[in-house]
Amino acid sequence: MSRWDKLLAKIKSLDKDMRFAELNKVLQSYGYTVSQPKRGSSHYTYRKAGCNPITIPNHEPIKIVYVKMVKEIVESEQNNKEE
């Protein structure tokens, strides 16, 4: 199993020890562009044409609600890839 597959499996299992860098890597690989915060904010916003934006705080560990959002994105991207 490759690192990428392990990372996706970790997201799908809703691991509580996810790191911001891991979610960042997944979202950017699926074509999301990131807007870094300005003036002291820790929330990064990811955007992709035709999709709702997703905002994730840069804190460790990432709360499960944000992992669930990324899980939904991963599953929808995999479903689109299969079609």
Distance bins in CASP14 RR format, pairs under 12 A and 6 or more apart:
PFRMAT RR
TARGET T0000
AUTHOR 0000-0000-0000
RMODE 2
METHOD distances of the structure
MODEL  1
1 7 0 0 0 0 0 1 0 0 0 0 0
1 8 0 0 0 0 1 0 0 0 0 0 0
1 9 1 0 0 1 0 0 0 0 0 0 0
1 10 0 0 0 0 0 1 0 0 0 0 0
2 8 0 0 0 0 1 0 0 0 0 0 0
2 9 0 0 0 0 0 1 0 0 0 0 0
3 9 0 0 0 0 0 1 0 0 0 0 0
3 10 0 0 0 0 0 1 0 0 0 0 0
3 22 0 0 0 0 0 1 0 0 0 0 0
3 25 0 0 0 0 1 0 0 0 0 0 0
3 26 0 0 0 0 0 1 0 0 0 0 0
3 29 0 0 0 0 0 1 0 0 0 0 0
4 10 0 0 0 0 0 1 0 0 0 0 0
4 11 0 0 0 0 0 1 0 0 0 0 0
4 22 0 0 0 0 0 1 0 0 0 0 0
4 25 0 0 0 0 1 0 0 0 0 0 0
4 26 0 0 0 0 1 0 0 0 0 0 0
4 29 0 0 0 0 1 0 0 0 0 0 0
4 30 0 0 0 0 0 1 0 0 0 0 0
4 74 0 0 0 0 0 1 0 0 0 0 0
5 11 0 0 0 0 0 1 0 0 0 0 0
5 12 0 0 0 0 0 1 0 0 0 0 0
5 26 0 0 0 0 0 1 0 0 0 0 0
5 74 0 0 0 0 0 1 0 0 0 0 0
5 78 0 0 0 0 0 1 0 0 0 0 0
6 12 0 0 0 0 0 1 0 0 0 0 0
6 13 0 0 0 0 0 1 0 0 0 0 0
6 15 0 0 0 0 0 1 0 0 0 0 0
6 22 0 0 0 0 0 1 0 0 0 0 0
6 26 0 0 0 0 0 1 0 0 0 0 0
7 13 0 0 0 0 0 1 0 0 0 0 0
7 15 0 0 0 0 1 0 0 0 0 0 0
7 18 0 0 0 0 1 0 0 0 0 0 0
7 19 0 0 0 0 0 1 0 0 0 0 0
7 21 0 0 0 0 0 1 0 0 0 0 0
7 22 1 0 1 0 0 0 0 0 0 0 0
7 23 0 0 0 0 1 0 0 0 0 0 0
7 24 0 0 0 0 0 1 0 0 0 0 0
7 25 1 0 0 1 0 0 0 0 0 0 0
7 26 1 0 0 1 0 0 0 0 0 0 0
7 27 0 0 0 0 0 1 0 0 0 0 0
7 29 0 0 0 0 1 0 0 0 0 0 0
7 67 0 0 0 0 0 1 0 0 0 0 0
7 70 0 0 0 0 0 1 0 0 0 0 0
7 71 0 0 0 0 0 1 0 0 0 0 0
7 74 0 0 0 0 1 0 0 0 0 0 0
8 15 0 0 0 0 0 1 0 0 0 0 0
8 18 0 0 0 0 0 1 0 0 0 0 0
8 22 0 0 0 0 0 1 0 0 0 0 0
8 23 0 0 0 0 0 1 0 0 0 0 0
8 25 0 0 0 0 0 1 0 0 0 0 0
8 26 1 0 0 1 0 0 0 0 0 0 0
8 29 0 0 0 0 0 1 0 0 0 0 0
8 30 0 0 0 0 0 1 0 0 0 0 0
8 67 0 0 0 0 0 1 0 0 0 0 0
8 70 0 0 0 0 1 0 0 0 0 0 0
8 71 0 0 0 0 1 0 0 0 0 0 0
8 73 0 0 0 0 0 1 0 0 0 0 0
8 74 1 0 0 1 0 0 0 0 0 0 0
8 75 0 0 0 0 1 0 0 0 0 0 0
8 77 0 0 0 0 0 1 0 0 0 0 0
8 78 0 0 0 0 1 0 0 0 0 0 0
9 15 0 0 0 0 1 0 0 0 0 0 0
9 18 0 0 0 0 0 1 0 0 0 0 0
9 22 0 0 0 0 0 1 0 0 0 0 0
9 26 0 0 0 0 0 1 0 0 0 0 0
9 71 0 0 0 0 0 1 0 0 0 0 0
9 74 0 0 0 0 0 1 0 0 0 0 0
10 16 0 0 0 0 0 1 0 0 0 0 0
10 17 0 0 0 0 1 0 0 0 0 0 0
10 18 1 0 0 1 0 0 0 0 0 0 0
10 19 0 0 0 0 1 0 0 0 0 0 0
10 22 1 0 0 1 0 0 0 0 0 0 0
10 23 0 0 0 0 0 1 0 0 0 0 0
10 25 0 0 0 0 0 1 0 0 0 0 0
10 26 0 0 0 0 1 0 0 0 0 0 0
10 61 0 0 0 0 0 1 0 0 0 0 0
10 62 0 0 0 0 0 1 0 0 0 0 0
10 67 0 0 0 0 1 0 0 0 0 0 0
10 70 0 0 0 0 0 1 0 0 0 0 0
10 71 0 0 0 0 0 1 0 0 0 0 0
10 74 0 0 0 0 0 1 0 0 0 0 0
11 17 0 0 0 0 0 1 0 0 0 0 0
11 18 1 0 0 1 0 0 0 0 0 0 0
11 19 0 0 0 0 0 1 0 0 0 0 0
11 22 1 0 0 1 0 0 0 0 0 0 0
11 23 1 0 0 1 0 0 0 0 0 0 0
11 25 0 0 0 0 0 1 0 0 0 0 0
11 26 1 0 0 1 0 0 0 0 0 0 0
11 27 0 0 0 0 0 1 0 0 0 0 0
11 29 0 0 0 0 0 1 0 0 0 0 0
11 30 0 0 0 0 0 1 0 0 0 0 0
11 62 0 0 0 0 0 1 0 0 0 0 0
11 64 0 0 0 0 0 1 0 0 0 0 0
11 66 0 0 0 0 0 1 0 0 0 0 0
11 67 1 0 0 1 0 0 0 0 0 0 0
11 68 0 0 0 0 1 0 0 0 0 0 0
11 69 0 0 0 0 0 1 0 0 0 0 0
11 70 1 0 1 0 0 0 0 0 0 0 0
11 71 1 0 1 0 0 0 0 0 0 0 0
11 72 0 0 0 0 0 1 0 0 0 0 0
11 73 0 0 0 0 1 0 0 0 0 0 0
11 74 1 0 1 0 0 0 0 0 0 0 0
11 75 0 0 0 0 1 0 0 0 0 0 0
11 77 0 0 0 0 0 1 0 0 0 0 0
11 78 0 0 0 0 0 1 0 0 0 0 0
12 18 0 0 0 0 0 1 0 0 0 0 0
12 26 0 0 0 0 0 1 0 0 0 0 0
12 67 0 0 0 0 1 0 0 0 0 0 0
12 68 0 0 0 0 0 1 0 0 0 0 0
12 70 0 0 0 0 1 0 0 0 0 0 0
12 71 1 0 1 0 0 0 0 0 0 0 0
12 72 0 0 0 0 0 1 0 0 0 0 0
12 73 0 0 0 0 0 1 0 0 0 0 0
12 74 1 0 0 1 0 0 0 0 0 0 0
12 75 1 0 0 1 0 0 0 0 0 0 0
12 78 0 0 0 0 1 0 0 0 0 0 0
13 64 0 0 0 0 0 1 0 0 0 0 0
13 67 0 0 0 0 1 0 0 0 0 0 0
13 68 0 0 0 0 0 1 0 0 0 0 0
13 71 0 0 0 0 1 0 0 0 0 0 0
13 74 0 0 0 0 0 1 0 0 0 0 0
14 61 0 0 0 0 0 1 0 0 0 0 0
14 62 0 0 0 0 0 1 0 0 0 0 0
14 63 0 0 0 0 0 1 0 0 0 0 0
14 64 1 0 0 1 0 0 0 0 0 0 0
14 65 0 0 0 0 0 1 0 0 0 0 0
14 66 0 0 0 0 0 1 0 0 0 0 0
14 67 1 0 1 0 0 0 0 0 0 0 0
14 68 1 0 0 1 0 0 0 0 0 0 0
14 69 0 0 0 0 0 1 0 0 0 0 0
14 70 0 0 0 0 1 0 0 0 0 0 0
14 71 1 0 0 1 0 0 0 0 0 0 0
14 72 0 0 0 0 0 1 0 0 0 0 0
14 74 0 0 0 0 0 1 0 0 0 0 0
15 22 0 0 0 0 1 0 0 0 0 0 0
15 23 0 0 0 0 0 1 0 0 0 0 0
15 61 0 0 0 0 1 0 0 0 0 0 0
15 62 0 0 0 0 1 0 0 0 0 0 0
15 64 0 0 0 0 1 0 0 0 0 0 0
15 66 0 0 0 0 0 1 0 0 0 0 0
15 67 1 0 0 1 0 0 0 0 0 0 0
15 68 0 0 0 0 0 1 0 0 0 0 0
15 70 0 0 0 0 0 1 0 0 0 0 0
15 71 0 0 0 0 0 1 0 0 0 0 0
16 60 0 0 0 0 0 1 0 0 0 0 0
16 61 1 0 0 1 0 0 0 0 0 0 0
16 62 0 0 0 0 1 0 0 0 0 0 0
16 63 0 0 0 0 1 0 0 0 0 0 0
16 64 1 0 0 1 0 0 0 0 0 0 0
16 65 0 0 0 0 0 1 0 0 0 0 0
16 66 0 0 0 0 0 1 0 0 0 0 0
16 67 0 0 0 0 1 0 0 0 0 0 0
16 68 0 0 0 0 0 1 0 0 0 0 0
17 60 0 0 0 0 1 0 0 0 0 0 0
17 61 1 0 1 0 0 0 0 0 0 0 0
17 62 0 0 0 0 1 0 0 0 0 0 0
17 63 0 0 0 0 0 1 0 0 0 0 0
17 64 0 0 0 0 0 1 0 0 0 0 0
17 67 0 0 0 0 1 0 0 0 0 0 0
18 24 0 0 0 0 0 1 0 0 0 0 0
18 25 0 0 0 0 0 1 0 0 0 0 0
18 26 0 0 0 0 1 0 0 0 0 0 0
18 56 0 0 0 0 0 1 0 0 0 0 0
18 59 0 0 0 0 0 1 0 0 0 0 0
18 60 0 0 0 0 1 0 0 0 0 0 0
18 61 1 0 0 1 0 0 0 0 0 0 0
18 62 1 0 1 0 0 0 0 0 0 0 0
18 63 0 0 0 0 1 0 0 0 0 0 0
18 64 0 0 0 0 1 0 0 0 0 0 0
18 65 0 0 0 0 0 1 0 0 0 0 0
18 66 0 0 0 0 1 0 0 0 0 0 0
18 67 1 0 1 0 0 0 0 0 0 0 0
18 68 0 0 0 0 0 1 0 0 0 0 0
18 69 0 0 0 0 0 1 0 0 0 0 0
18 70 0 0 0 0 1 0 0 0 0 0 0
18 71 0 0 0 0 0 1 0 0 0 0 0
19 25 0 0 0 0 1 0 0 0 0 0 0
19 26 0 0 0 0 0 1 0 0 0 0 0
19 56 0 0 0 0 0 1 0 0 0 0 0
19 58 0 0 0 0 1 0 0 0 0 0 0
19 59 0 0 0 0 1 0 0 0 0 0 0
19 60 1 0 1 0 0 0 0 0 0 0 0
19 61 1 0 0 1 0 0 0 0 0 0 0
19 62 1 0 0 1 0 0 0 0 0 0 0
19 66 0 0 0 0 0 1 0 0 0 0 0
19 67 0 0 0 0 0 1 0 0 0 0 0
19 70 0 0 0 0 0 1 0 0 0 0 0
20 26 0 0 0 0 0 1 0 0 0 0 0
20 27 0 0 0 0 0 1 0 0 0 0 0
20 34 0 0 0 0 0 1 0 0 0 0 0
20 42 0 0 0 0 1 0 0 0 0 0 0
20 43 0 0 0 0 0 1 0 0 0 0 0
20 44 1 0 0 1 0 0 0 0 0 0 0
20 46 0 0 0 0 0 1 0 0 0 0 0
20 56 1 0 0 1 0 0 0 0 0 0 0
20 57 1 0 0 1 0 0 0 0 0 0 0
20 58 1 0 1 0 0 0 0 0 0 0 0
20 59 1 0 0 1 0 0 0 0 0 0 0
20 60 1 0 0 1 0 0 0 0 0 0 0
20 61 0 0 0 0 1 0 0 0 0 0 0
20 62 1 0 0 1 0 0 0 0 0 0 0
20 63 0 0 0 0 0 1 0 0 0 0 0
20 66 0 0 0 0 1 0 0 0 0 0 0
20 67 0 0 0 0 0 1 0 0 0 0 0
20 70 0 0 0 0 0 1 0 0 0 0 0
21 27 0 0 0 0 0 1 0 0 0 0 0
21 28 0 0 0 0 0 1 0 0 0 0 0
21 34 0 0 0 0 0 1 0 0 0 0 0
21 44 0 0 0 0 0 1 0 0 0 0 0
21 56 0 0 0 0 0 1 0 0 0 0 0
21 58 0 0 0 0 1 0 0 0 0 0 0
21 60 0 0 0 0 1 0 0 0 0 0 0
21 61 0 0 0 0 0 1 0 0 0 0 0
21 62 0 0 0 0 1 0 0 0 0 0 0
22 28 0 0 0 0 0 1 0 0 0 0 0
22 29 0 0 0 0 0 1 0 0 0 0 0
22 56 0 0 0 0 0 1 0 0 0 0 0
22 60 0 0 0 0 0 1 0 0 0 0 0
22 61 0 0 0 0 0 1 0 0 0 0 0
22 62 0 0 0 0 1 0 0 0 0 0 0
22 66 0 0 0 0 0 1 0 0 0 0 0
22 67 0 0 0 0 1 0 0 0 0 0 0
22 70 0 0 0 0 1 0 0 0 0 0 0
22 74 0 0 0 0 0 1 0 0 0 0 0
23 29 0 0 0 0 0 1 0 0 0 0 0
23 30 0 0 0 0 0 1 0 0 0 0 0
23 32 0 0 0 0 0 1 0 0 0 0 0
23 34 0 0 0 0 0 1 0 0 0 0 0
23 44 0 0 0 0 1 0 0 0 0 0 0
23 46 0 0 0 0 1 0 0 0 0 0 0
23 54 0 0 0 0 1 0 0 0 0 0 0
23 55 0 0 0 0 0 1 0 0 0 0 0
23 56 1 0 0 1 0 0 0 0 0 0 0
23 57 0 0 0 0 0 1 0 0 0 0 0
23 58 0 0 0 0 1 0 0 0 0 0 0
23 59 0 0 0 0 0 1 0 0 0 0 0
23 60 0 0 0 0 0 1 0 0 0 0 0
23 61 0 0 0 0 0 1 0 0 0 0 0
23 62 1 0 0 1 0 0 0 0 0 0 0
23 63 0 0 0 0 0 1 0 0 0 0 0
23 64 0 0 0 0 0 1 0 0 0 0 0
23 66 1 0 0 1 0 0 0 0 0 0 0
23 67 1 0 0 1 0 0 0 0 0 0 0
23 68 0 0 0 0 0 1 0 0 0 0 0
23 69 0 0 0 0 1 0 0 0 0 0 0
23 70 1 0 1 0 0 0 0 0 0 0 0
23 71 0 0 0 0 0 1 0 0 0 0 0
23 73 0 0 0 0 1 0 0 0 0 0 0
23 74 0 0 0 0 0 1 0 0 0 0 0
24 30 0 0 0 0 0 1 0 0 0 0 0
24 31 0 0 0 0 0 1 0 0 0 0 0
24 32 0 0 0 0 1 0 0 0 0 0 0
24 33 0 0 0 0 0 1 0 0 0 0 0
24 34 1 0 0 1 0 0 0 0 0 0 0
24 36 0 0 0 0 0 1 0 0 0 0 0
24 44 1 0 0 1 0 0 0 0 0 0 0
24 45 0 0 0 0 0 1 0 0 0 0 0
24 46 0 0 0 0 1 0 0 0 0 0 0
24 54 0 0 0 0 0 1 0 0 0 0 0
24 56 1 0 0 1 0 0 0 0 0 0 0
24 57 0 0 0 0 0 1 0 0 0 0 0
24 58 0 0 0 0 1 0 0 0 0 0 0
24 62 0 0 0 0 0 1 0 0 0 0 0
24 66 0 0 0 0 0 1 0 0 0 0 0
24 70 0 0 0 0 1 0 0 0 0 0 0
25 31 0 0 0 0 0 1 0 0 0 0 0
25 32 0 0 0 0 0 1 0 0 0 0 0
25 34 0 0 0 0 0 1 0 0 0 0 0
25 46 0 0 0 0 0 1 0 0 0 0 0
25 70 0 0 0 0 0 1 0 0 0 0 0
25 74 0 0 0 0 0 1 0 0 0 0 0
26 32 0 0 0 0 1 0 0 0 0 0 0
26 34 0 0 0 0 0 1 0 0 0 0 0
26 46 0 0 0 0 0 1 0 0 0 0 0
26 54 0 0 0 0 0 1 0 0 0 0 0
26 56 0 0 0 0 0 1 0 0 0 0 0
26 62 0 0 0 0 0 1 0 0 0 0 0
26 66 0 0 0 0 0 1 0 0 0 0 0
26 67 0 0 0 0 0 1 0 0 0 0 0
26 69 0 0 0 0 0 1 0 0 0 0 0
26 70 1 0 0 1 0 0 0 0 0 0 0
26 71 0 0 0 0 1 0 0 0 0 0 0
26 72 0 0 0 0 0 1 0 0 0 0 0
26 73 1 0 0 1 0 0 0 0 0 0 0
26 74 1 0 0 1 0 0 0 0 0 0 0
26 75 0 0 0 0 0 1 0 0 0 0 0
26 77 0 0 0 0 1 0 0 0 0 0 0
26 78 0 0 0 0 0 1 0 0 0 0 0
27 33 0 0 0 0 1 0 0 0 0 0 0
27 34 1 0 0 1 0 0 0 0 0 0 0
27 35 0 0 0 0 0 1 0 0 0 0 0
27 44 0 0 0 0 1 0 0 0 0 0 0
27 45 0 0 0 0 0 1 0 0 0 0 0
27 46 1 0 1 0 0 0 0 0 0 0 0
27 47 0 0 0 0 1 0 0 0 0 0 0
27 48 0 0 0 0 1 0 0 0 0 0 0
27 51 0 0 0 0 0 1 0 0 0 0 0
27 53 0 0 0 0 0 1 0 0 0 0 0
27 54 1 0 0 1 0 0 0 0 0 0 0
27 55 0 0 0 0 0 1 0 0 0 0 0
27 56 0 0 0 0 1 0 0 0 0 0 0
27 62 0 0 0 0 0 1 0 0 0 0 0
27 66 0 0 0 0 0 1 0 0 0 0 0
27 67 0 0 0 0 0 1 0 0 0 0 0
27 69 0 0 0 0 1 0 0 0 0 0 0
27 70 1 0 0 1 0 0 0 0 0 0 0
27 71 0 0 0 0 0 1 0 0 0 0 0
27 72 0 0 0 0 0 1 0 0 0 0 0
27 73 1 0 0 1 0 0 0 0 0 0 0
27 74 0 0 0 0 1 0 0 0 0 0 0
27 77 0 0 0 0 0 1 0 0 0 0 0
28 34 1 0 0 1 0 0 0 0 0 0 0
28 44 0 0 0 0 0 1 0 0 0 0 0
28 46 1 0 0 1 0 0 0 0 0 0 0
28 47 0 0 0 0 0 1 0 0 0 0 0
28 48 0 0 0 0 0 1 0 0 0 0 0
28 54 0 0 0 0 0 1 0 0 0 0 0
28 56 0 0 0 0 0 1 0 0 0 0 0
28 70 0 0 0 0 0 1 0 0 0 0 0
28 73 0 0 0 0 0 1 0 0 0 0 0
29 46 0 0 0 0 0 1 0 0 0 0 0
29 48 0 0 0 0 0 1 0 0 0 0 0
29 70 0 0 0 0 0 1 0 0 0 0 0
29 73 0 0 0 0 0 1 0 0 0 0 0
29 74 0 0 0 0 0 1 0 0 0 0 0
29 77 0 0 0 0 1 0 0 0 0 0 0
30 46 0 0 0 0 1 0 0 0 0 0 0
30 47 0 0 0 0 0 1 0 0 0 0 0
30 48 1 0 0 1 0 0 0 0 0 0 0
30 51 0 0 0 0 1 0 0 0 0 0 0
30 54 0 0 0 0 0 1 0 0 0 0 0
30 70 0 0 0 0 1 0 0 0 0 0 0
30 72 0 0 0 0 0 1 0 0 0 0 0
30 73 1 0 0 1 0 0 0 0 0 0 0
30 74 1 0 0 1 0 0 0 0 0 0 0
30 75 0 0 0 0 0 1 0 0 0 0 0
30 76 0 0 0 0 1 0 0 0 0 0 0
30 77 1 0 1 0 0 0 0 0 0 0 0
30 78 0 0 0 0 1 0 0 0 0 0 0
30 80 0 0 0 0 1 0 0 0 0 0 0
30 81 0 0 0 0 1 0 0 0 0 0 0
31 46 0 0 0 0 1 0 0 0 0 0 0
31 47 0 0 0 0 1 0 0 0 0 0 0
31 48 1 0 1 0 0 0 0 0 0 0 0
31 49 0 0 0 0 1 0 0 0 0 0 0
31 50 0 0 0 0 0 1 0 0 0 0 0
31 51 0 0 0 0 1 0 0 0 0 0 0
31 73 0 0 0 0 0 1 0 0 0 0 0
31 77 0 0 0 0 1 0 0 0 0 0 0
32 44 0 0 0 0 0 1 0 0 0 0 0
32 45 0 0 0 0 1 0 0 0 0 0 0
32 46 1 0 1 0 0 0 0 0 0 0 0
32 47 1 0 0 1 0 0 0 0 0 0 0
32 48 1 0 1 0 0 0 0 0 0 0 0
32 49 0 0 0 0 1 0 0 0 0 0 0
32 50 0 0 0 0 0 1 0 0 0 0 0
32 51 1 0 0 1 0 0 0 0 0 0 0
32 52 0 0 0 0 0 1 0 0 0 0 0
32 53 0 0 0 0 1 0 0 0 0 0 0
32 54 1 0 0 1 0 0 0 0 0 0 0
32 55 0 0 0 0 0 1 0 0 0 0 0
32 56 0 0 0 0 0 1 0 0 0 0 0
32 69 0 0 0 0 0 1 0 0 0 0 0
32 70 0 0 0 0 1 0 0 0 0 0 0
32 73 0 0 0 0 1 0 0 0 0 0 0
32 74 0 0 0 0 0 1 0 0 0 0 0
32 77 0 0 0 0 0 1 0 0 0 0 0
33 44 0 0 0 0 0 1 0 0 0 0 0
33 45 0 0 0 0 1 0 0 0 0 0 0
33 46 1 0 0 1 0 0 0 0 0 0 0
33 47 1 0 1 0 0 0 0 0 0 0 0
33 48 1 0 0 1 0 0 0 0 0 0 0
33 49 0 0 0 0 1 0 0 0 0 0 0
33 51 0 0 0 0 0 1 0 0 0 0 0
33 53 0 0 0 0 1 0 0 0 0 0 0
33 54 0 0 0 0 0 1 0 0 0 0 0
34 43 0 0 0 0 0 1 0 0 0 0 0
34 44 1 0 1 0 0 0 0 0 0 0 0
34 45 1 0 0 1 0 0 0 0 0 0 0
34 46 1 0 1 0 0 0 0 0 0 0 0
34 47 0 0 0 0 1 0 0 0 0 0 0
34 48 0 0 0 0 0 1 0 0 0 0 0
34 53 0 0 0 0 0 1 0 0 0 0 0
34 54 0 0 0 0 0 1 0 0 0 0 0
34 55 0 0 0 0 0 1 0 0 0 0 0
34 56 0 0 0 0 1 0 0 0 0 0 0
34 58 0 0 0 0 0 1 0 0 0 0 0
35 41 0 0 0 0 0 1 0 0 0 0 0
35 43 0 0 0 0 1 0 0 0 0 0 0
35 44 1 0 0 1 0 0 0 0 0 0 0
35 45 1 0 1 0 0 0 0 0 0 0 0
35 46 1 0 0 1 0 0 0 0 0 0 0
35 47 1 0 0 1 0 0 0 0 0 0 0
35 48 0 0 0 0 0 1 0 0 0 0 0
35 53 0 0 0 0 1 0 0 0 0 0 0
35 54 0 0 0 0 0 1 0 0 0 0 0
35 55 0 0 0 0 1 0 0 0 0 0 0
35 56 0 0 0 0 0 1 0 0 0 0 0
36 42 0 0 0 0 0 1 0 0 0 0 0
36 43 0 0 0 0 1 0 0 0 0 0 0
36 44 1 0 0 1 0 0 0 0 0 0 0
36 45 0 0 0 0 1 0 0 0 0 0 0
36 46 0 0 0 0 0 1 0 0 0 0 0
36 55 0 0 0 0 0 1 0 0 0 0 0
36 56 0 0 0 0 0 1 0 0 0 0 0
36 58 0 0 0 0 1 0 0 0 0 0 0
37 43 1 0 1 0 0 0 0 0 0 0 0
37 44 1 0 0 1 0 0 0 0 0 0 0
37 45 0 0 0 0 1 0 0 0 0 0 0
37 55 0 0 0 0 1 0 0 0 0 0 0
37 56 0 0 0 0 0 1 0 0 0 0 0
37 57 0 0 0 0 1 0 0 0 0 0 0
37 58 1 0 0 1 0 0 0 0 0 0 0
38 44 0 0 0 0 0 1 0 0 0 0 0
38 45 0 0 0 0 0 1 0 0 0 0 0
40 57 0 0 0 0 0 1 0 0 0 0 0
40 58 0 0 0 0 0 1 0 0 0 0 0
41 55 0 0 0 0 1 0 0 0 0 0 0
41 56 0 0 0 0 0 1 0 0 0 0 0
41 57 0 0 0 0 1 0 0 0 0 0 0
41 58 0 0 0 0 1 0 0 0 0 0 0
41 59 0 0 0 0 0 1 0 0 0 0 0
42 55 0 0 0 0 0 1 0 0 0 0 0
42 56 0 0 0 0 1 0 0 0 0 0 0
42 57 1 0 1 0 0 0 0 0 0 0 0
42 58 1 0 1 0 0 0 0 0 0 0 0
42 59 1 0 0 1 0 0 0 0 0 0 0
42 60 0 0 0 0 0 1 0 0 0 0 0
42 62 0 0 0 0 0 1 0 0 0 0 0
43 53 0 0 0 0 0 1 0 0 0 0 0
43 54 0 0 0 0 0 1 0 0 0 0 0
43 55 1 0 1 0 0 0 0 0 0 0 0
43 56 1 0 0 1 0 0 0 0 0 0 0
43 57 1 0 1 0 0 0 0 0 0 0 0
43 58 1 0 0 1 0 0 0 0 0 0 0
43 59 0 0 0 0 1 0 0 0 0 0 0
43 66 0 0 0 0 0 1 0 0 0 0 0
44 53 0 0 0 0 0 1 0 0 0 0 0
44 54 0 0 0 0 1 0 0 0 0 0 0
44 55 1 0 0 1 0 0 0 0 0 0 0
44 56 1 0 1 0 0 0 0 0 0 0 0
44 57 1 0 0 1 0 0 0 0 0 0 0
44 58 1 0 0 1 0 0 0 0 0 0 0
44 59 0 0 0 0 0 1 0 0 0 0 0
44 62 0 0 0 0 0 1 0 0 0 0 0
44 66 0 0 0 0 0 1 0 0 0 0 0
45 52 0 0 0 0 0 1 0 0 0 0 0
45 53 1 0 1 0 0 0 0 0 0 0 0
45 54 1 0 0 1 0 0 0 0 0 0 0
45 55 1 0 1 0 0 0 0 0 0 0 0
45 56 0 0 0 0 1 0 0 0 0 0 0
45 57 0 0 0 0 0 1 0 0 0 0 0
45 58 0 0 0 0 0 1 0 0 0 0 0
46 52 0 0 0 0 1 0 0 0 0 0 0
46 53 1 0 0 1 0 0 0 0 0 0 0
46 54 1 0 1 0 0 0 0 0 0 0 0
46 55 1 0 0 1 0 0 0 0 0 0 0
46 56 1 0 0 1 0 0 0 0 0 0 0
46 66 0 0 0 0 0 1 0 0 0 0 0
46 69 0 0 0 0 1 0 0 0 0 0 0
46 70 0 0 0 0 1 0 0 0 0 0 0
46 73 0 0 0 0 1 0 0 0 0 0 0
47 53 1 0 1 0 0 0 0 0 0 0 0
47 54 0 0 0 0 1 0 0 0 0 0 0
47 55 0 0 0 0 1 0 0 0 0 0 0
48 54 0 0 0 0 1 0 0 0 0 0 0
48 73 0 0 0 0 1 0 0 0 0 0 0
48 76 0 0 0 0 0 1 0 0 0 0 0
48 77 0 0 0 0 1 0 0 0 0 0 0
48 80 0 0 0 0 0 1 0 0 0 0 0
50 76 0 0 0 0 0 1 0 0 0 0 0
50 80 0 0 0 0 0 1 0 0 0 0 0
51 69 0 0 0 0 0 1 0 0 0 0 0
51 72 0 0 0 0 0 1 0 0 0 0 0
51 73 1 0 0 1 0 0 0 0 0 0 0
51 76 0 0 0 0 1 0 0 0 0 0 0
51 77 0 0 0 0 1 0 0 0 0 0 0
51 80 0 0 0 0 0 1 0 0 0 0 0
52 69 0 0 0 0 1 0 0 0 0 0 0
52 72 0 0 0 0 0 1 0 0 0 0 0
52 73 0 0 0 0 1 0 0 0 0 0 0
52 76 0 0 0 0 0 1 0 0 0 0 0
53 69 0 0 0 0 0 1 0 0 0 0 0
53 73 0 0 0 0 0 1 0 0 0 0 0
54 65 0 0 0 0 0 1 0 0 0 0 0
54 66 0 0 0 0 1 0 0 0 0 0 0
54 67 0 0 0 0 0 1 0 0 0 0 0
54 68 0 0 0 0 0 1 0 0 0 0 0
54 69 1 0 1 0 0 0 0 0 0 0 0
54 70 1 0 0 1 0 0 0 0 0 0 0
54 71 0 0 0 0 0 1 0 0 0 0 0
54 72 0 0 0 0 1 0 0 0 0 0 0
54 73 1 0 0 1 0 0 0 0 0 0 0
54 74 0 0 0 0 0 1 0 0 0 0 0
55 65 0 0 0 0 0 1 0 0 0 0 0
55 66 0 0 0 0 1 0 0 0 0 0 0
55 69 0 0 0 0 1 0 0 0 0 0 0
55 70 0 0 0 0 0 1 0 0 0 0 0
56 62 1 0 0 1 0 0 0 0 0 0 0
56 63 0 0 0 0 1 0 0 0 0 0 0
56 65 0 0 0 0 1 0 0 0 0 0 0
56 66 1 0 1 0 0 0 0 0 0 0 0
56 67 0 0 0 0 1 0 0 0 0 0 0
56 68 0 0 0 0 0 1 0 0 0 0 0
56 69 1 0 0 1 0 0 0 0 0 0 0
56 70 1 0 0 1 0 0 0 0 0 0 0
56 73 0 0 0 0 0 1 0 0 0 0 0
57 63 1 0 0 1 0 0 0 0 0 0 0
57 65 0 0 0 0 0 1 0 0 0 0 0
57 66 1 0 0 1 0 0 0 0 0 0 0
58 66 0 0 0 0 0 1 0 0 0 0 0
59 66 0 0 0 0 1 0 0 0 0 0 0
60 66 0 0 0 0 0 1 0 0 0 0 0
61 67 0 0 0 0 1 0 0 0 0 0 0
62 68 0 0 0 0 0 1 0 0 0 0 0
62 69 0 0 0 0 0 1 0 0 0 0 0
62 70 0 0 0 0 1 0 0 0 0 0 0
62 71 0 0 0 0 0 1 0 0 0 0 0
63 69 0 0 0 0 0 1 0 0 0 0 0
63 70 0 0 0 0 0 1 0 0 0 0 0
64 70 0 0 0 0 0 1 0 0 0 0 0
64 71 0 0 0 0 1 0 0 0 0 0 0
65 71 0 0 0 0 0 1 0 0 0 0 0
65 72 0 0 0 0 0 1 0 0 0 0 0
66 72 0 0 0 0 0 1 0 0 0 0 0
66 73 0 0 0 0 0 1 0 0 0 0 0
67 73 0 0 0 0 0 1 0 0 0 0 0
67 74 0 0 0 0 0 1 0 0 0 0 0
68 74 0 0 0 0 0 1 0 0 0 0 0
68 75 0 0 0 0 0 1 0 0 0 0 0
69 75 0 0 0 0 0 1 0 0 0 0 0
69 76 0 0 0 0 0 1 0 0 0 0 0
70 76 0 0 0 0 0 1 0 0 0 0 0
70 77 0 0 0 0 0 1 0 0 0 0 0
71 77 0 0 0 0 0 1 0 0 0 0 0
71 78 0 0 0 0 0 1 0 0 0 0 0
72 78 0 0 0 0 0 1 0 0 0 0 0
72 79 0 0 0 0 0 1 0 0 0 0 0
73 79 0 0 0 0 0 1 0 0 0 0 0
73 80 0 0 0 0 0 1 0 0 0 0 0
74 80 0 0 0 0 0 1 0 0 0 0 0
74 81 0 0 0 0 0 1 0 0 0 0 0
75 81 0 0 0 0 0 1 0 0 0 0 0
75 82 0 0 0 0 0 1 0 0 0 0 0
76 82 0 0 0 0 0 1 0 0 0 0 0
76 83 0 0 0 0 0 1 0 0 0 0 0
77 83 0 0 0 0 0 1 0 0 0 0 0
END
